Amino acid sequence: MLRPSGDLTMADIARMAGVSESTVSRALAGSSRVAASTRQRIAELASATRYTVNESARSLRLGRTRTVEVLIPIEPDNPQSISDPFFLDLLGAIADALTARGYDLLLSKSPPWGKTPRGNSLVSGRADGMIIIGQGKRLQELRDLAQAHAQIVVWGAHLDGEDYTIVGGDNREGGRLACAHLIGLGRTRIAFMGDYRLPEIRLRHQGYLEAMGAAGLSVDGALVVPAKFDRESAFAAAQALIAGAPDVDGVVASSDVIAMGVISALAQAGRRTPADVGVVGYDDIYSAAWFNPSLTTISQSIRRGGDALVDALFARMAGEPAANVLLPAQLIVRASCGAQGLTKTKRGSRRSNP
């Protein structure tokens, strides 16, 4: 009778099964290179003896960590933090996709190109691959890092001439959809709020300009307002907008968090959303459907984005090419824009066409 032992090694299991250690390793990993009957016999032996694979030893032997670093490069002049709801939603999607592949997630916010570099996890052996969320303002440093390491995938804007793999939403179309929807509801004094120095936001701003131009509406410079990705900064920016352009009747916010700050500022100023000012956000974070009023927004297909990032990264880690992925922008219509005749959709949201 087999006796459980915490001291059993893979060599012991191999001896019991009458096979090589490499066969045991492959069998316990579920490899199809080992006959099904042999895999079953080895699995039964391992179960009976309570043998488990030493994953640290296996990783060291194979030169793999089974860990992927997710880097959210937070710049000193940007108050946005990892607790931003968009980051949390995307991190959840990435974590689920990595877990399904038996990988762990290492979360970092200090990039290797910062003023006080914390080291490169790919060089130090702390991670097998890296997913970078957002391109930020330091594109050249990002390009240099991606050129030095094949096993990197980036979430962000699709830019001409970039030679790293990018997964991200159609930001230009998203900005156009948001603005065109407000125009279709009769809004004419429509503001755009966001930090358009960032590649993603610059494309959303271009979409906003396209929609305004297509409708024959002029763009007043007072209606284009820089705003950072936190509610407090957005609140202050919206206060300045309301004071400088009291006739504003629509706002395209470049994130849902900014949209929430705008709505709070409008309420403090005695302006009703959406009766006086229609507001459209961006991202479709989980809380957007439960805000009051619920946010009309542009979905970036966050769940699909997480899956696509992990799929692309694993292709790069295997030395295979990985094409860029452009996720469609989708208008999710809820209460904050003032549209009528809405129909219910998932997660308590509402949806219609522009």
N, C-alpha and C positions, 0 to 999 in steps of 0.2 A: 504493500500500500504506500502511495506517495505521501510524504510528510511535508507540510508547508514549512518553508524556511526563508527568513529574510536575507540569508547569505547566499542564496542561489545566484549563479551567474548565467549568462547566455551560453557559456561553454557547457554548463551542467545540463541545461535544457537540450542542447544539441546532442550531448552524449545519450540522454534518455531517449531522444527521438531517433537516434541513429543517422543524423544528418550533420551538415557543417553549420558553423556559427552564422555564416552569411545567409544560409537558407532560413535559419531561425529568424534572423533580422528581417529578411524580406517577407517571411510569412506573417510575422507580427505587425508588419507595416501594411499588410493586405495586398502585397504585390501579386499580380497575375502571372509573374514568372515562376511562381511556385504552384504546383498542382493543388487543386481545391482540397483533395483528400489529405494531402500533407499539411496544408494550412490549418485544416480542422483539427488534425491530430496534435499539432504543435500548440494551437490555441487551447485545446483541452488540457494539455500538460501544463501550460502556463497558468491556467485557471485553477487546476488542482493543487498546484504548488504555490499559488498566489505570487507568481513571479510577475514583476512589472519591469518594463524597459526603463533604464536610467537615461532620461532624455538629455540631461546635461552631458553625459559621456557620449551619447550618440551624436549630439550636435557638435561636440569638440572633434569627434572622429571624422565627421562629414564636413567640417568647416562651415556649418550653418548654425544660426541662432534660433531659427523659426520665429523670428521677431521682425516686425516692420515698424520703422519709425514714421510717425505722422508729425510733421513739422508745421506749426502755425507761426510764421515769422512775425512777431509783434515788434513794430518799430517804436522807438522812444517817443516820437511825436504823435503816436496814434493811441488814443485811450481805449480802443477796442481790446477786449480780453478774450481768453479762451472760453470764458463763461457766456460769451455771446450766443444767443439761441441758435443762430445759423450754424456756428461751429459745432455745437452740441448735437444738433440733428445730423449733420454730415458725419461727425465722429461716430455716432451710433450706427449709421449705415455701414461705415468702413469696418468698425469693430465686428459687426455681425458677419460681414463677408470674410474677414480674416479668420474668425473663429470657425467658420464652416470649413476652412482649409487647414485647421490645426495650427494657426499662427497666433502669436500674441502681438499686442500693440504697445509701442513705446511712444509716449506723447512728449513733445518738446516745443518750446516757443522761442528759444534762443538760436538763431541761425548761425551756421559756421562762418558767415561773412560779417557778423556783427562786430561792434567795437571791442567786445570781450568774448572772442570765440570760445565756445564750449567744447570744441572738438568735433570731428566728423565721425558719426556713428558707423559709416560704411568702411572707413579706414581702420577705426579702432576695433571693429568686429562686434559692435553692440547690436547691429541690425543687418539683415540681409537685403533690405530695400528701403526706399524712402518715398513717402507721399507728401508733397508740399502743397499746403492749402493757401492759395492766393499768391500772385506774382509780386505784389507790392510795388514799390517805387525803385527798387534796386535790381533792375532787370539784368544788367551786365554780370553782377555777382551770381545771380541765379543761372544765367547761361553758362558761366564758367564752371559752376558746380555740376550742372547737368552734362556738360561736355566731358568732364573728368570721370563721370560714373554713369554707366548705362542703366543701372537699376534705380532710376528715378522717374516718377510720374508727377505731373503738376495739375492741380485743379485751378482753373482760371480762364482768362480771355483767350480766344483764338486770334493770335497775332501773326501777321505775315513775317516769314523769315525765321521763325523759331524752329530749332532742330531737336527739341525735346518733345516728349509725348504730352499732350494737353487733353484733359477731360474737363468739360465745362458747358454751361448753358449758352444759348444764342442771345448774348447780352444786347446786341443791337436791335434784334427783333423784339426782345422783351421790352426795351425802352419805347420802341415804336408802338407796340400793342397797348402799353399802359396809357400813353398819351392819346393815341387814337380813340381809345375807349372813352376817356373823359371828353374829348372833342365831340364824339358821337352822342354824348349826353347833354350837349349844349354848352359845355364849358369853353371859355375863350381866353381867360387870363390864367394860364396854367404855368405853375412854377416847377422847376426841377431842383431837387435837393440831393447833394451827394458830393463826395470828394472826387472830382473828375480828373485828378492827377493819377488815379489808380486805373490800370488798363481796363478792368471790367466796367468800372463806372463811366469811363470815357466812352466806351461803346454804347452804354445805356443812354448817355447824354446825346450821342449821335442819333440814336433811334428816336429820341424825343424831338430833336431838331427836324428830322425827316417828317415826322407826323405833323408838326406845326407847319412846315413848309407845304406839305401836300394839301393841307386845309386852307392855305392862304393866310395863315395867322403869323403876324410878326412876333419875334422873340424879344421881349424887353429884358435888357441886362439885369434889371432889378429882380427879375423872376428866376434867375439862375443863381442858386445860393449854395456855397460850399457847406457841407455838413459831414461830420465824422460819424462813425458807426457806433455811437452810444446815445442813449436816450437823453441824457442831460445836455450834451452838446447840440443834439437835434432840437431840443426844446428851446435852447437859447437862439439857435439859428432861425427857428420858426418865428420866434418873437420879433427878431429883426425883420424878417420877411413881412410879417403882418403890419409892422409899423411903417415900413418903406413902401409897401404895395397893398394898401387896405382893400383894394378891389379884386385881389386874387380870388379866383373861384374854383381852382383845381390845383392839386399838388401831385407830381410824380416823385415819390420818395425812392431812393436807390436801395433801401432795405426796409424790412418790416419794422425793425427797431427804430429807424428814423421816422417812419410813418406814425408809430405810436407816440413819439415825442412831438410830432407836428400836431396830432389830434389833441394832445394834452394842452399845448400852447394855444390852439384855437379855442378850446373850451375856456381857458383862463381869460382870453380876450373877448369872450361872449359870442364867439362865432360857432355856429352849429355844423357838425359833420354828420351827414352830407348835405343838409339843407342849404347851407351857405357855401361850403367848400367841400368838394369831392376829393378824396384822397385814395391813391393807389400805392401800395407798397411793393416790395420785391423780396422773393425767397420762398414765401409760403411756409414759414416756420410753424411748428405745431401750435403755438399759442395764438397765431393769427386768427384762427377760426373762433377763438374764445375771447378775444379782446372786445371792448365795447366802445364804438360799434365794431362788429367783426370786419376784418380787413379784406378788401379787394386787393389782390396781389398777383404777382407773376411767379408761377411755380418754376423752380429750377430742376424739378424731378430729382430731389435729393437722394431718395432711396436708389434710384437707377444710377445716379452719379457715384455713390459709394461702391456699388457692384462693378461699375465700369472702371473705376480707379484701380480696384484690386485686380480685376482681370488683366488690365494693361500692365500693371506692375509685375504680375507673375509671368507674363510673356517676356518682359524685359529681363527679369531675373533668370529666365531660361535661355537668354541669348537670342530670343526671337523678336522680330519687329512688332511694334504695337502702333496701330493707326490712331490718330487723334479722334476723339469722340465729341461730337457737337450735339448736345441735348436740346430738344425743342423747348422753346418758351411757351408757356401756357397761361392764359388769363383765367384767374379764379375770381369770379364775381361774388362779392358778399355785400354787406350793408354800407361800407364806408364811401362808396362812390355814388350812391343814390340811384342805381339802376332799378328798374321795375320788372316784374314778371320773372323772378328768379326761380330756379329749380334746385332742389336739394341734391347734394353730392356727398361723397365720403367725408369722414372726420367732422361732420357738422358744418361743412362748408357749403357754399352755393356757387353755381357756375352758370355762365351763359357765354354767348359769342359777343365780340365787340360790335 
